[in-house]
Amino acid sequence: MGGDHGDWRWQLPSHARHFTCYTFDCRGSGRSAGAARGQTAETYTAELLADDLAGIMDALGIAQAHILDGSMGGVVAQAFALRHPERLLSLSLHSTFARVTGKMRAQFETELSLLKKLEVGDVLMSLAPLIWAERTLTERRHIIEKFRSDRRSADIAVDKVVYELQSRLVLRVDYLSRLGEIKVPVLVTTGLDDGLVPPEESRLIHAAIPGSVLRVFPGCGHAVTIENPRGFNTLSLRFLKARRGGAL
């Protein structure tokens, strides 16, 4: 949500040494922003984006793959797992959720309200205290500055209409009762200091998927992949290598 494929730059080098890796921009994100033209809050759904992913795999000739995604992308990954279970080798869900709590609903509705008065970049800046861990905000500011610098260098604007569509998409998330249908190996991770999507949501996902693996990273917020890339990558690769096969 508000991101693009470049947000996996901290994972690609290590993972590509062991797997064939593909990153992509969902419809409406990054360099696929134009693909969301004509979409409405009713048609722009996690199911639509999940079917887009299946289409990408078809175009690349990939029958099955390990799917990794986080936050709103993790919602899309859940939809993909439920709609295209035969395409999965494993599923990794990072800093994401399978339902919308009252507090989360209030947060996203606040964003929608701010979006009427501010640019997307300003709205994203307002989320910084929720996204980054206290330790990152006080002791590791260089991580935040590097992330923002990379974003500026990429020169990929976030479209206000698309950000509103994404906000309304996440307000409809309701997969928790169906997660038991997922039969492939599942890794769930979260940051202990995540103020945007509380760790409890990852614990609920873990409890709903028998045999899934849960890891909570202390000292990290909503951006574990950026705040602790070494720890995340080590865990992710250990999980994936134990279930080797297919594209990543």
ChimeraX commands (.cxc) that place a marker at each C-alpha (Angstrom):
marker #1 position 0.00,0.00,0.00 radius 0.5
marker #1 position 1.78,3.10,-1.25 radius 0.5
marker #1 position 4.82,0.96,-2.10 radius 0.5
marker #1 position 6.26,-0.80,-5.12 radius 0.5
marker #1 position 8.45,-3.76,-6.08 radius 0.5
marker #1 position 11.58,-1.88,-5.02 radius 0.5
marker #1 position 10.65,-2.39,-1.38 radius 0.5
marker #1 position 12.09,-5.93,-1.70 radius 0.5
marker #1 position 15.57,-4.63,-2.58 radius 0.5
marker #1 position 16.86,-5.75,0.83 radius 0.5
marker #1 position 15.83,-9.37,0.12 radius 0.5
marker #1 position 16.59,-9.91,-3.57 radius 0.5
marker #1 position 20.41,-10.29,-3.47 radius 0.5
marker #1 position 20.41,-12.99,-0.80 radius 0.5
marker #1 position 17.35,-14.84,-2.10 radius 0.5
marker #1 position 18.45,-14.74,-5.74 radius 0.5
marker #1 position 21.57,-16.74,-4.83 radius 0.5
marker #1 position 19.33,-19.72,-4.13 radius 0.5
marker #1 position 16.12,-19.17,-6.12 radius 0.5
marker #1 position 14.86,-17.64,-9.33 radius 0.5
marker #1 position 13.19,-14.48,-8.03 radius 0.5
marker #1 position 10.59,-12.15,-9.49 radius 0.5
marker #1 position 9.25,-8.95,-8.00 radius 0.5
marker #1 position 6.28,-7.12,-9.48 radius 0.5
marker #1 position 4.06,-4.10,-9.02 radius 0.5
marker #1 position 0.43,-4.90,-8.32 radius 0.5
marker #1 position -2.13,-3.21,-10.51 radius 0.5
marker #1 position -2.07,0.41,-9.40 radius 0.5
marker #1 position 1.34,0.27,-7.71 radius 0.5
marker #1 position 4.69,1.61,-8.90 radius 0.5
marker #1 position 5.17,1.26,-12.64 radius 0.5
marker #1 position 1.82,-0.52,-12.96 radius 0.5
marker #1 position -0.07,2.54,-11.69 radius 0.5
marker #1 position -1.81,3.08,-15.02 radius 0.5
marker #1 position -3.26,-0.43,-14.96 radius 0.5
marker #1 position -5.75,0.69,-12.29 radius 0.5
marker #1 position -7.45,3.20,-14.56 radius 0.5
marker #1 position -11.18,2.64,-14.65 radius 0.5
marker #1 position -11.24,0.66,-11.41 radius 0.5
marker #1 position -13.72,1.52,-8.67 radius 0.5
marker #1 position -13.86,0.68,-4.98 radius 0.5
marker #1 position -16.16,-2.20,-5.93 radius 0.5
marker #1 position -13.94,-3.69,-8.65 radius 0.5
marker #1 position -10.48,-3.03,-7.18 radius 0.5
marker #1 position -10.28,-6.01,-4.86 radius 0.5
marker #1 position -7.68,-8.35,-3.42 radius 0.5
marker #1 position -9.21,-11.05,-5.61 radius 0.5
marker #1 position -8.57,-8.96,-8.73 radius 0.5
marker #1 position -4.92,-8.47,-7.74 radius 0.5
marker #1 position -4.58,-12.17,-6.90 radius 0.5
marker #1 position -5.84,-13.09,-10.36 radius 0.5
marker #1 position -3.36,-10.61,-11.83 radius 0.5
marker #1 position -0.58,-12.53,-10.06 radius 0.5
marker #1 position -1.84,-15.78,-11.56 radius 0.5
marker #1 position -1.71,-14.06,-14.96 radius 0.5
marker #1 position 1.88,-12.95,-14.36 radius 0.5
marker #1 position 2.83,-16.53,-13.52 radius 0.5
marker #1 position 1.11,-17.74,-16.69 radius 0.5
marker #1 position 3.01,-15.20,-18.77 radius 0.5
marker #1 position 6.31,-16.31,-17.22 radius 0.5
marker #1 position 5.51,-20.00,-17.62 radius 0.5
marker #1 position 5.56,-20.63,-13.85 radius 0.5
marker #1 position 3.22,-23.39,-12.74 radius 0.5
marker #1 position 3.98,-23.10,-9.03 radius 0.5
marker #1 position 5.95,-20.73,-6.83 radius 0.5
marker #1 position 6.82,-19.70,-3.32 radius 0.5
marker #1 position 4.84,-16.51,-2.70 radius 0.5
marker #1 position 6.19,-13.85,-0.32 radius 0.5
marker #1 position 4.29,-10.68,0.47 radius 0.5
marker #1 position 3.64,-8.24,3.26 radius 0.5
marker #1 position 1.12,-5.73,4.58 radius 0.5
marker #1 position -1.53,-5.08,1.89 radius 0.5
marker #1 position 0.43,-7.41,-0.36 radius 0.5
marker #1 position -0.01,-10.08,2.30 radius 0.5
marker #1 position -3.76,-9.64,1.93 radius 0.5
marker #1 position -3.39,-10.23,-1.82 radius 0.5
marker #1 position -1.26,-13.30,-1.09 radius 0.5
marker #1 position -4.01,-14.71,1.13 radius 0.5
marker #1 position -6.55,-14.15,-1.65 radius 0.5
marker #1 position -4.17,-15.87,-4.08 radius 0.5
marker #1 position -3.75,-18.85,-1.75 radius 0.5
marker #1 position -7.52,-19.26,-1.46 radius 0.5
marker #1 position -8.27,-18.73,-5.18 radius 0.5
marker #1 position -5.27,-20.51,-6.72 radius 0.5
marker #1 position -4.11,-23.10,-4.17 radius 0.5
marker #1 position -2.66,-25.35,-6.87 radius 0.5
marker #1 position -0.14,-22.62,-7.82 radius 0.5
marker #1 position 1.52,-22.46,-4.37 radius 0.5
marker #1 position 4.64,-24.22,-3.11 radius 0.5
marker #1 position 4.69,-22.19,0.10 radius 0.5
marker #1 position 3.33,-18.94,1.45 radius 0.5
marker #1 position 5.13,-16.25,3.48 radius 0.5
marker #1 position 2.96,-13.59,5.11 radius 0.5
marker #1 position 4.77,-10.64,6.62 radius 0.5
marker #1 position 3.33,-7.86,8.81 radius 0.5
marker #1 position -0.15,-8.48,7.48 radius 0.5
marker #1 position -3.68,-9.19,8.65 radius 0.5
marker #1 position -6.69,-11.34,7.79 radius 0.5
marker #1 position -9.37,-9.14,9.33 radius 0.5
marker #1 position -9.90,-5.47,10.12 radius 0.5
marker #1 position -10.18,-4.50,13.78 radius 0.5
marker #1 position -11.97,-1.40,15.02 radius 0.5
marker #1 position -8.68,0.42,15.58 radius 0.5
marker #1 position -7.36,-0.53,12.16 radius 0.5
marker #1 position -10.62,0.61,10.55 radius 0.5
marker #1 position -10.35,3.94,12.34 radius 0.5
marker #1 position -6.76,4.33,11.12 radius 0.5
marker #1 position -7.59,3.64,7.48 radius 0.5
marker #1 position -10.65,5.88,7.63 radius 0.5
marker #1 position -8.43,8.63,9.05 radius 0.5
marker #1 position -6.08,8.17,6.10 radius 0.5
marker #1 position -8.99,8.51,3.69 radius 0.5
marker #1 position -10.02,11.72,5.42 radius 0.5
marker #1 position -6.48,13.12,5.27 radius 0.5
marker #1 position -6.25,12.17,1.61 radius 0.5
marker #1 position -8.94,14.74,0.81 radius 0.5
marker #1 position -6.67,17.52,2.07 radius 0.5
marker #1 position -3.11,16.23,1.65 radius 0.5
marker #1 position -0.93,14.57,-0.96 radius 0.5
marker #1 position -0.19,10.86,-0.62 radius 0.5
marker #1 position 3.38,11.54,0.46 radius 0.5
marker #1 position 2.12,13.65,3.35 radius 0.5
marker #1 position -0.29,10.90,4.41 radius 0.5
marker #1 position 2.51,8.34,4.32 radius 0.5
marker #1 position 4.73,10.63,6.40 radius 0.5
marker #1 position 1.98,10.84,9.02 radius 0.5
marker #1 position 2.18,7.04,9.39 radius 0.5
marker #1 position 5.89,7.01,10.28 radius 0.5
marker #1 position 5.33,6.67,14.06 radius 0.5
marker #1 position 3.16,3.61,13.38 radius 0.5
marker #1 position 5.42,2.00,10.78 radius 0.5
marker #1 position 8.86,2.33,12.35 radius 0.5
marker #1 position 9.87,0.82,15.69 radius 0.5
marker #1 position 10.83,3.11,18.56 radius 0.5
marker #1 position 14.42,1.89,18.31 radius 0.5
marker #1 position 14.52,2.73,14.60 radius 0.5
marker #1 position 13.08,6.20,15.18 radius 0.5
marker #1 position 15.61,6.99,17.92 radius 0.5
marker #1 position 18.76,4.98,17.20 radius 0.5
marker #1 position 18.58,3.94,13.53 radius 0.5
marker #1 position 17.36,7.03,11.71 radius 0.5
marker #1 position 19.82,6.22,8.91 radius 0.5
marker #1 position 17.59,3.28,7.94 radius 0.5
marker #1 position 14.61,5.58,7.46 radius 0.5
marker #1 position 16.63,8.18,5.58 radius 0.5
marker #1 position 18.07,5.52,3.23 radius 0.5
marker #1 position 14.57,4.15,2.59 radius 0.5
marker #1 position 13.22,7.62,1.78 radius 0.5
marker #1 position 16.23,8.45,-0.38 radius 0.5
marker #1 position 15.75,5.25,-2.41 radius 0.5
marker #1 position 12.09,6.10,-2.85 radius 0.5
marker #1 position 12.94,9.58,-4.13 radius 0.5
marker #1 position 15.58,8.19,-6.50 radius 0.5
marker #1 position 13.11,5.71,-7.97 radius 0.5
marker #1 position 10.90,8.69,-8.86 radius 0.5
marker #1 position 7.70,6.64,-8.73 radius 0.5
marker #1 position 4.78,8.75,-7.61 radius 0.5
marker #1 position 1.89,7.24,-5.66 radius 0.5
marker #1 position -1.40,8.11,-7.34 radius 0.5
marker #1 position -3.98,9.58,-4.96 radius 0.5
marker #1 position -6.89,7.78,-6.62 radius 0.5
marker #1 position -5.07,4.44,-6.38 radius 0.5
marker #1 position -4.13,5.02,-2.74 radius 0.5
marker #1 position -7.79,5.61,-1.96 radius 0.5
marker #1 position -8.70,2.39,-3.80 radius 0.5
marker #1 position -6.08,0.50,-1.78 radius 0.5
marker #1 position -7.37,1.99,1.48 radius 0.5
marker #1 position -10.89,0.88,0.66 radius 0.5
marker #1 position -9.60,-2.56,-0.36 radius 0.5
marker #1 position -8.05,-3.22,3.02 radius 0.5
marker #1 position -11.21,-2.10,4.82 radius 0.5
marker #1 position -12.96,-5.14,3.32 radius 0.5
marker #1 position -10.44,-7.77,4.42 radius 0.5
marker #1 position -12.14,-10.81,5.96 radius 0.5
marker #1 position -10.17,-14.03,5.39 radius 0.5
marker #1 position -9.50,-15.24,8.93 radius 0.5
marker #1 position -12.25,-17.88,8.98 radius 0.5
marker #1 position -10.98,-19.39,5.70 radius 0.5
marker #1 position -7.26,-19.58,6.38 radius 0.5
marker #1 position -7.55,-23.18,7.53 radius 0.5
marker #1 position -8.09,-24.07,3.85 radius 0.5
marker #1 position -4.42,-23.28,3.14 radius 0.5
marker #1 position -2.49,-26.56,3.08 radius 0.5
marker #1 position 0.99,-25.51,1.94 radius 0.5
marker #1 position 3.81,-24.58,4.37 radius 0.5
marker #1 position 3.29,-21.06,5.72 radius 0.5
marker #1 position 5.72,-18.64,7.38 radius 0.5
marker #1 position 4.25,-15.72,9.34 radius 0.5
marker #1 position 6.42,-12.85,10.60 radius 0.5
marker #1 position 5.74,-9.60,12.40 radius 0.5
marker #1 position 7.53,-6.84,14.27 radius 0.5
marker #1 position 6.91,-6.63,18.00 radius 0.5
marker #1 position 6.70,-2.82,17.75 radius 0.5
marker #1 position 4.34,-2.69,14.75 radius 0.5
marker #1 position 1.90,0.15,15.37 radius 0.5
marker #1 position 0.10,-0.11,12.03 radius 0.5
marker #1 position -0.77,-3.82,12.05 radius 0.5
marker #1 position -0.42,-5.14,15.62 radius 0.5
marker #1 position 1.51,-8.42,16.14 radius 0.5
marker #1 position -1.71,-9.98,17.44 radius 0.5
marker #1 position -2.99,-10.10,13.86 radius 0.5
marker #1 position -0.05,-12.30,12.84 radius 0.5
marker #1 position -0.62,-14.51,15.86 radius 0.5
marker #1 position -4.23,-14.97,14.75 radius 0.5
marker #1 position -3.10,-15.93,11.23 radius 0.5
marker #1 position -0.64,-18.41,12.71 radius 0.5
marker #1 position -3.35,-19.94,14.91 radius 0.5
marker #1 position -5.74,-20.21,11.95 radius 0.5
marker #1 position -3.28,-22.13,9.72 radius 0.5
marker #1 position -2.29,-25.50,11.22 radius 0.5
marker #1 position 1.44,-26.18,11.02 radius 0.5
marker #1 position 2.37,-22.60,10.15 radius 0.5
marker #1 position 5.57,-21.05,11.53 radius 0.5
marker #1 position 5.45,-17.74,13.44 radius 0.5
marker #1 position 8.40,-15.45,14.17 radius 0.5
marker #1 position 8.10,-12.15,16.05 radius 0.5
marker #1 position 11.04,-9.76,15.60 radius 0.5
marker #1 position 11.81,-7.57,18.63 radius 0.5
marker #1 position 13.00,-4.04,17.95 radius 0.5
marker #1 position 11.12,-3.91,14.64 radius 0.5
marker #1 position 7.90,-2.26,13.53 radius 0.5
marker #1 position 5.86,-2.71,10.36 radius 0.5
marker #1 position 8.98,-2.86,8.17 radius 0.5
marker #1 position 10.87,-5.90,9.46 radius 0.5
marker #1 position 12.31,-6.52,5.98 radius 0.5
marker #1 position 14.00,-3.09,6.15 radius 0.5
marker #1 position 14.67,-2.73,9.87 radius 0.5
marker #1 position 16.26,-6.17,10.26 radius 0.5
marker #1 position 16.99,-7.50,6.75 radius 0.5
marker #1 position 19.74,-9.87,7.88 radius 0.5
marker #1 position 17.55,-11.56,10.48 radius 0.5
marker #1 position 14.58,-11.65,8.16 radius 0.5
marker #1 position 16.55,-13.02,5.21 radius 0.5
marker #1 position 18.17,-15.73,7.33 radius 0.5
marker #1 position 14.79,-16.90,8.58 radius 0.5
marker #1 position 13.12,-16.66,5.17 radius 0.5
marker #1 position 15.84,-18.62,3.38 radius 0.5
marker #1 position 15.92,-21.30,6.06 radius 0.5
marker #1 position 12.17,-21.73,5.63 radius 0.5
marker #1 position 12.30,-21.75,1.83 radius 0.5
marker #1 position 15.29,-24.06,1.49 radius 0.5
marker #1 position 13.48,-26.65,3.59 radius 0.5
marker #1 position 10.70,-26.54,0.99 radius 0.5
marker #1 position 12.85,-26.20,-2.10 radius 0.5
marker #1 position 11.46,-26.17,-5.63 radius 0.5
marker #1 position 9.98,-23.64,-8.01 radius 0.5
marker #1 position 10.36,-19.92,-8.52 radius 0.5
marker #1 position 10.37,-17.30,-5.81 radius 0.5
marker link #1:1,2 radius 0.2
marker link #1:2,3 radius 0.2
marker link #1:3,4 radius 0.2
marker link #1:4,5 radius 0.2
marker link #1:5,6 radius 0.2
marker link #1:6,7 radius 0.2
marker link #1:7,8 radius 0.2
marker link #1:8,9 radius 0.2
marker link #1:9,10 radius 0.2
marker link #1:10,11 radius 0.2
marker link #1:11,12 radius 0.2
marker link #1:12,13 radius 0.2
marker link #1:13,14 radius 0.2
marker link #1:14,15 radius 0.2
marker link #1:15,16 radius 0.2
marker link #1:16,17 radius 0.2
marker link #1:17,18 radius 0.2
marker link #1:18,19 radius 0.2
marker link #1:19,20 radius 0.2
marker link #1:20,21 radius 0.2
marker link #1:21,22 radius 0.2
marker link #1:22,23 radius 0.2
marker link #1:23,24 radius 0.2
marker link #1:24,25 radius 0.2
marker link #1:25,26 radius 0.2
marker link #1:26,27 radius 0.2
marker link #1:27,28 radius 0.2
marker link #1:28,29 radius 0.2
marker link #1:29,30 radius 0.2
marker link #1:30,31 radius 0.2
marker link #1:31,32 radius 0.2
marker link #1:32,33 radius 0.2
marker link #1:33,34 radius 0.2
marker link #1:34,35 radius 0.2
marker link #1:35,36 radius 0.2
marker link #1:36,37 radius 0.2
marker link #1:37,38 radius 0.2
marker link #1:38,39 radius 0.2
marker link #1:39,40 radius 0.2
marker link #1:40,41 radius 0.2
marker link #1:41,42 radius 0.2
marker link #1:42,43 radius 0.2
marker link #1:43,44 radius 0.2
marker link #1:44,45 radius 0.2
marker link #1:45,46 radius 0.2
marker link #1:46,47 radius 0.2
marker link #1:47,48 radius 0.2
marker link #1:48,49 radius 0.2
marker link #1:49,50 radius 0.2
marker link #1:50,51 radius 0.2
marker link #1:51,52 radius 0.2
marker link #1:52,53 radius 0.2
marker link #1:53,54 radius 0.2
marker link #1:54,55 radius 0.2
marker link #1:55,56 radius 0.2
marker link #1:56,57 radius 0.2
marker link #1:57,58 radius 0.2
marker link #1:58,59 radius 0.2
marker link #1:59,60 radius 0.2
marker link #1:60,61 radius 0.2
marker link #1:61,62 radius 0.2
marker link #1:62,63 radius 0.2
marker link #1:63,64 radius 0.2
marker link #1:64,65 radius 0.2
marker link #1:65,66 radius 0.2
marker link #1:66,67 radius 0.2
marker link #1:67,68 radius 0.2
marker link #1:68,69 radius 0.2
marker link #1:69,70 radius 0.2
marker link #1:70,71 radius 0.2
marker link #1:71,72 radius 0.2
marker link #1:72,73 radius 0.2
marker link #1:73,74 radius 0.2
marker link #1:74,75 radius 0.2
marker link #1:75,76 radius 0.2
marker link #1:76,77 radius 0.2
marker link #1:77,78 radius 0.2
marker link #1:78,79 radius 0.2
marker link #1:79,80 radius 0.2
marker link #1:80,81 radius 0.2
marker link #1:81,82 radius 0.2
marker link #1:82,83 radius 0.2
marker link #1:83,84 radius 0.2
marker link #1:84,85 radius 0.2
marker link #1:85,86 radius 0.2
marker link #1:86,87 radius 0.2
marker link #1:87,88 radius 0.2
marker link #1:88,89 radius 0.2
marker link #1:89,90 radius 0.2
marker link #1:90,91 radius 0.2
marker link #1:91,92 radius 0.2
marker link #1:92,93 radius 0.2
marker link #1:93,94 radius 0.2
marker link #1:94,95 radius 0.2
marker link #1:95,96 radius 0.2
marker link #1:96,97 radius 0.2
marker link #1:97,98 radius 0.2
marker link #1:98,99 radius 0.2
marker link #1:99,100 radius 0.2
marker link #1:100,101 radius 0.2
marker link #1:101,102 radius 0.2
marker link #1:102,103 radius 0.2
marker link #1:103,104 radius 0.2
marker link #1:104,105 radius 0.2
marker link #1:105,106 radius 0.2
marker link #1:106,107 radius 0.2
marker link #1:107,108 radius 0.2
marker link #1:108,109 radius 0.2
marker link #1:109,110 radius 0.2
marker link #1:110,111 radius 0.2
marker link #1:111,112 radius 0.2
marker link #1:112,113 radius 0.2
marker link #1:113,114 radius 0.2
marker link #1:114,115 radius 0.2
marker link #1:115,116 radius 0.2
marker link #1:116,117 radius 0.2
marker link #1:117,118 radius 0.2
marker link #1:118,119 radius 0.2
marker link #1:119,120 radius 0.2
marker link #1:120,121 radius 0.2
marker link #1:121,122 radius 0.2
marker link #1:122,123 radius 0.2
marker link #1:123,124 radius 0.2
marker link #1:124,125 radius 0.2
marker link #1:125,126 radius 0.2
marker link #1:126,127 radius 0.2
marker link #1:127,128 radius 0.2
marker link #1:128,129 radius 0.2
marker link #1:129,130 radius 0.2
marker link #1:130,131 radius 0.2
marker link #1:131,132 radius 0.2
marker link #1:132,133 radius 0.2
marker link #1:133,134 radius 0.2
marker link #1:134,135 radius 0.2
marker link #1:135,136 radius 0.2
marker link #1:136,137 radius 0.2
marker link #1:137,138 radius 0.2
marker link #1:138,139 radius 0.2
marker link #1:139,140 radius 0.2
marker link #1:140,141 radius 0.2
marker link #1:141,142 radius 0.2
marker link #1:142,143 radius 0.2
marker link #1:143,144 radius 0.2
marker link #1:144,145 radius 0.2
marker link #1:145,146 radius 0.2
marker link #1:146,147 radius 0.2
marker link #1:147,148 radius 0.2
marker link #1:148,149 radius 0.2
marker link #1:149,150 radius 0.2
marker link #1:150,151 radius 0.2
marker link #1:151,152 radius 0.2
marker link #1:152,153 radius 0.2
marker link #1:153,154 radius 0.2
marker link #1:154,155 radius 0.2
marker link #1:155,156 radius 0.2
marker link #1:156,157 radius 0.2
marker link #1:157,158 radius 0.2
marker link #1:158,159 radius 0.2
marker link #1:159,160 radius 0.2
marker link #1:160,161 radius 0.2
marker link #1:161,162 radius 0.2
marker link #1:162,163 radius 0.2
marker link #1:163,164 radius 0.2
marker link #1:164,165 radius 0.2
marker link #1:165,166 radius 0.2
marker link #1:166,167 radius 0.2
marker link #1:167,168 radius 0.2
marker link #1:168,169 radius 0.2
marker link #1:169,170 radius 0.2
marker link #1:170,171 radius 0.2
marker link #1:171,172 radius 0.2
marker link #1:172,173 radius 0.2
marker link #1:173,174 radius 0.2
marker link #1:174,175 radius 0.2
marker link #1:175,176 radius 0.2
marker link #1:176,177 radius 0.2
marker link #1:177,178 radius 0.2
marker link #1:178,179 radius 0.2
marker link #1:179,180 radius 0.2
marker link #1:180,181 radius 0.2
marker link #1:181,182 radius 0.2
marker link #1:182,183 radius 0.2
marker link #1:183,184 radius 0.2
marker link #1:184,185 radius 0.2
marker link #1:185,186 radius 0.2
marker link #1:186,187 radius 0.2
marker link #1:187,188 radius 0.2
marker link #1:188,189 radius 0.2
marker link #1:189,190 radius 0.2
marker link #1:190,191 radius 0.2
marker link #1:191,192 radius 0.2
marker link #1:192,193 radius 0.2
marker link #1:193,194 radius 0.2
marker link #1:194,195 radius 0.2
marker link #1:195,196 radius 0.2
marker link #1:196,197 radius 0.2
marker link #1:197,198 radius 0.2
marker link #1:198,199 radius 0.2
marker link #1:199,200 radius 0.2
marker link #1:200,201 radius 0.2
marker link #1:201,202 radius 0.2
marker link #1:202,203 radius 0.2
marker link #1:203,204 radius 0.2
marker link #1:204,205 radius 0.2
marker link #1:205,206 radius 0.2
marker link #1:206,207 radius 0.2
marker link #1:207,208 radius 0.2
marker link #1:208,209 radius 0.2
marker link #1:209,210 radius 0.2
marker link #1:210,211 radius 0.2
marker link #1:211,212 radius 0.2
marker link #1:212,213 radius 0.2
marker link #1:213,214 radius 0.2
marker link #1:214,215 radius 0.2
marker link #1:215,216 radius 0.2
marker link #1:216,217 radius 0.2
marker link #1:217,218 radius 0.2
marker link #1:218,219 radius 0.2
marker link #1:219,220 radius 0.2
marker link #1:220,221 radius 0.2
marker link #1:221,222 radius 0.2
marker link #1:222,223 radius 0.2
marker link #1:223,224 radius 0.2
marker link #1:224,225 radius 0.2
marker link #1:225,226 radius 0.2
marker link #1:226,227 radius 0.2
marker link #1:227,228 radius 0.2
marker link #1:228,229 radius 0.2
marker link #1:229,230 radius 0.2
marker link #1:230,231 radius 0.2
marker link #1:231,232 radius 0.2
marker link #1:232,233 radius 0.2
marker link #1:233,234 radius 0.2
marker link #1:234,235 radius 0.2
marker link #1:235,236 radius 0.2
marker link #1:236,237 radius 0.2
marker link #1:237,238 radius 0.2
marker link #1:238,239 radius 0.2
marker link #1:239,240 radius 0.2
marker link #1:240,241 radius 0.2
marker link #1:241,242 radius 0.2
marker link #1:242,243 radius 0.2
marker link #1:243,244 radius 0.2
marker link #1:244,245 radius 0.2
marker link #1:245,246 radius 0.2
marker link #1:246,247 radius 0.2
marker link #1:247,248 radius 0.2
view
